């Protein structure tokens, strides 16, 4: 994949991660594991899919693993940009 496209998708993933990190552990504890996918646009206007997942990092009730993946289509999911962060148990947002 072209480096400009990868950087554009990486920037989109970082922006989505920043929004996702505004939710804290207390807000997410009751609905984890959870995730969604929606269509959106990168900063350069490329149409992509955004996938956001909140999973238990180890055991239910512990830290939450937040994953954000940005990709062009289902067929190119494995070529997408994936970022991960943790929301520590009791924390107000990502570390």
N, C-alpha and C positions, 0 to 999 in steps of 0.2 A: 504494500500500500504506500502511496506517495507520502513523503514526510510532511508536507503541508496539510494533508488530510488528517494524518495522525495527530499533529499538533492541534488542529482545529477541534478534533474529537476529544483530545485530552483536556483542552480548555473547557469544553462543554461539560466533561465529566467532573472537573474541579469545581465548576460553578454549581452543578447539581449536588456534589458532596457538601459544599458549604451550606446549601439550603437544608440538606438532610441532617446535618449536624446541629441544626437549631433545636431539634427534638432531643430531650433528655431521656435518661434511663427510666425515670418514673412514668413518663408519658408513653413509652414503648413497651414496658414490662408486660402489660395486659394483652398486647396484640402481637407479640413476637412468638413464633416466626411469622413474618409477613413480607409481602413484596408486591410490586406492581410494575407494569410496563406501559409507557405512553409514547406517542410520536411527538417530536419537537424539532427544533432547529439549533444548529451549532452557531457560534458567534459569526461565522462566515456565511451563514444561510443554508448550510447543507442539511437536508432532511435526514433525521436519524431516529433511532429508538433509544429511549432511556429506560433502563431497568434499575430499580432500587429495591434492595433486599435487606431485611433486618433478620438476622439469624442468631441463635445462641452460639457464642464463641466456643463454649465447652459444654456446660451443663445448663439446663433450664433454670432460670432465676439468677444466673450469673451475668458475666459481661455479654454485651451484644456486639456481634460483628455486623458492620454496615458495609454493604457492597454496592457500588454504583458501576454499571456497565453501559457504555455508549457504543452502538453499532448501527450499520446501515440497513441490514435486513436479517431475517432469521437465518438465511444461508451464510451470512458473514459474521455471525455471532462470535465465533472463535477468533476472529480477526479484530474484534472491537477492543476498546480501551476499558480496562477494569481497574478501579481504585478500591481500596479497603481501608477502613478505620475502625477503631473500637470505641464503644461507649461503655465505660467502666461502671460496674454496679453502683447505683446511687448517684452517678455523675450527671451534671446538667447538660452535657453535650459530649462531643467527641474529644478524645485526647490528641 
